[in-house]
Amino acid sequence: MSEVDTVDFSAVLESSPDTLRLSVNKEKTFVKWEGESPSFVSDLTDTEGPYSHTDILEVLSEKEWASIDKIEEELSKVPSDKAALEPAEITEDVLVVLNDKVEESVDENTE
């Protein structure tokens, strides 16, 4: 996020800083593009990647990308028969649902 001002939003699939997905601590984000890497990317100094579609799904499934709001929202969707489970087991079920949602979101934005 420290270099978001250098992103050429005409060269990526996001339209502005307001449309970027942020990590939980709001220090990281990512941009998507089609074809060759946009020229501004080589000027960035604090980056990771680029990642393939499969690789970015794995990155986004990590805890640093799961927001508390999303976790609470998905937790509310856990079937009531799971209520007797230990919190760690419920969290695992929620993370599975979140991973599915992340994959759907990335698929929608990269097709």
N, C-alpha and C positions, 0 to 999 in steps of 0.2 A: 504493500500500500504506500510505502514511502516514495515510490516512483510513479504513482498513478497519474500524475500530471504529464508524464511523458508518453502516455498511451495515445496512439492515434486511433480514435474510436471509429474512424471511417474505414479502417483496415481490419477490424475484428467484428465478431458477431454481437458483441455487447454494444449498446448505444451511448452509454455515459457512465460515469462513476457510480451513479445511482442504481444502475442495473447490475452491478458486480455482486457476485456472491462472496461473502467474507468469511474468514475463519472465525471461530468462537472468540478469540482474543482481538479480532478485527485488524490484525497485523498482516494477514495474507489474503490474496485474492488470485484470480486467474482469468485469462482471456482465451477465447477460442477463435480460430480462423480456419478458413478453407484454403487448401493449396500451400504455396510457399509461405514461409515465415515472414511476417511483415518486417520492413526494414528497421523500425524503431526497436524491435526486440533485441537486436544485437547491441544496442546502446544501453540496455538495462544492466545494472551491476548486481542487483540482489535478487537473482532468479533461480528457479529450479526448472528442469524440463528442457525441451518440450516433452510432453507425455503423449502416448497413444491413447486412444479412447479407453482401452482396457486398463492401462496404467492409471489414468486419472480417476477412474471409478474406484480403484483400490485406494488411492490417496484420499479421495473424498469420503471413504468409509471409515477413516480414522477419527478418533474422538475429537481432534482439534477442529473438525469441520461440522460436527453435530451440535446444533444449537439446543439450548435448554427448552425453548419454545417448541421446537420440532420433537424433541424427546417426549415432552409432556403431551403433545398432540397425538403422537403415535402410541404412547402408553395408554391413552384413553381408548385406543382401538384394540388393545389386547383383550381377548375373550375372557369372560368372567371365570371360566373354569381354570384360568391361569392364576387367579387371585391367591391361591394357596401356595404358590411357588415362592421360593426365596427371591429377594430383590435382584440378585445377580442373574438368576434364570430369567426373570422378567426383562431385565436390561438386555440380555442376549436376544430375546424375542423382539424387542423394540429395535435393536440394532439391525436385525435381519430385515425388518420392515423399512427402516430408514435406508439401508443399503439398496433395497428395491426401489424406493422413491428417488434416491440419488441417481440410480441407473436410468430410471424413466426420464428424469429431468435432463440428464446429459444426453440421452438418446434424442429427446425432443429438440435440443439445441444444437445437435451436431448432424442431424439428417438433412 
